[in-house]
Amino acid sequence: MLFIKTQRWMIAKGAAIASSFVLLSPLALANTTCLGDRTVAQPQIAEQLDSFERTAASTRSELDRYAAAVRSGNPHRESHAINLQRARENVNLLGKQMSELETLNAQGTGLQQAVIREARPHLEQLVDHVQAAIVMLNEGARGYRSQDFRNAVNGMYEESDRLYTKVDALTDFEKACQRALDVTTDKTDI
């Protein structure tokens, strides 16, 4: 009886060890250039991307609340003006950050370049929706109470969500790649 329990224990341990080799072997054999050759500018680009991502997240949150308020009723003109002013400020900040990123783009990793490339069209669409909503607000009640206005506000939220989602996914992937490289190339003795 003891022999059978010991044998089962050894089989279970052996299976666990074998499965860990199967699970971890892709890391050991992974292409350790997933981030490419490191340049001096890449840490700076990473910091700027983090700042861009935070601004995109904040913009998305604000526009989510604003779009929900517009869907639930007709806020006063002053409320629209305040929300659209915030949206314009956020879009201008995102545009400035994007410009700075684009000047360093060629020095970035492939993933950093992908973030910048993928973010640009969503930022442009976001700008278009904000501008359209501002124009309709300036037209008066006929403009900001229209279905086109509601569509523009909803479009603002949707593009800010797409922008944030893409930036977040790509920067998370790059950070995960870096962590995987750090783990597989860690040479410290325990």
Secondary structure, 3 states (H helix, E strand, C coil): CHHHHHHHHHHHHHHHHHHHHHHHHHHHHCCCCCCCCCCCHHHHHHHHHHHHHHHHHHHHHHHHHHHHHHHHCCCCHHHHHHHHHHHHHHHHHHHHHHHHHHHHHHHCCHHHHHHHHHHHHHHHHHHHHHHHHHHHHHCCHHHHCCHHHHHHHHHHHHHHHHHHHHHHHHHHHHHHHHHHHHHHCCCCCC
